[in-house]
Amino acid sequence: MTTHAFKLLAVGVGGQGILSTVRLLGAAGMAAGLEVRVGQDHGLAQRGGSVEASLIVGPGASGFISRGEADIVLALEPLEAQRAIPRMNSETTVVIEPTCIVPYSLTSRGLSGPSIESVVVEVAKVTSRVLVVDASAAAREAGSAHSLNVAMLGVLSGLDILPIPAAAILSVAEGLGHSALGRVNLRAFELGCRLGSEAAASASCARRGEVAGR
């Protein structure tokens, strides 16, 4: 096993399944025999509030990802990706779902959230490894918008940047909930994996932060 701990930061808003995403990855990592730690860094799990959670694979005691330490930032919402910039470094891979969920703090003042283009510009000041993927479309095609988080995990597997085998993730995802939900999650993962594989084959897409799957 590598002496370097792999660190993934998942960010989004309450209701998107951020915590269940890292717990799913953690369960898959444990099933694969890896040393795994999962933690909720901070945030409110209530619907609409900012949520951050971490997955660390490898040696160490802390489940917290400090400034500049993230190997991957998985953002299910663009504004949360921008807020996670301090955790990034020049080698961080950032995968962003472009659908903006404008917080009440902005809508109450008649303001809108940042455009995905402006978010990519800000993130690209830190790392060139930025990928915007329309995984929500894959989740809907699979049968449920609630499977967005599983579709995003499929994207990561398709990019081949996770230390956790895709088969282990699939096994855990398929076992979630009743059998129909398991089938939806399986399909969402497969569609996300396809998006990730296509993006991995297109270096220009990753560099420009174009939206894959549109």
Secondary structure, 3 states (H helix, E strand, C coil): CCCCCEEEEEEEEECCCHHHHHHHHHHHHHHCCCCEEEEEEEECCCECCEEEEEEEECCCCCCCCCCCCCCEEEECCHHHHHHCHHHCCCCCEEEECCCCCCCHHHHCCCCCCCCHHHHHHHHHCCCCCEEEECHHHHHHHHCCHHHHHHHHHHHHHHHCCCCCCHHHHHHHHHCCCCHHHHHHHHHHHHHHHHHHHHHHCCHHHHHHCCEECC
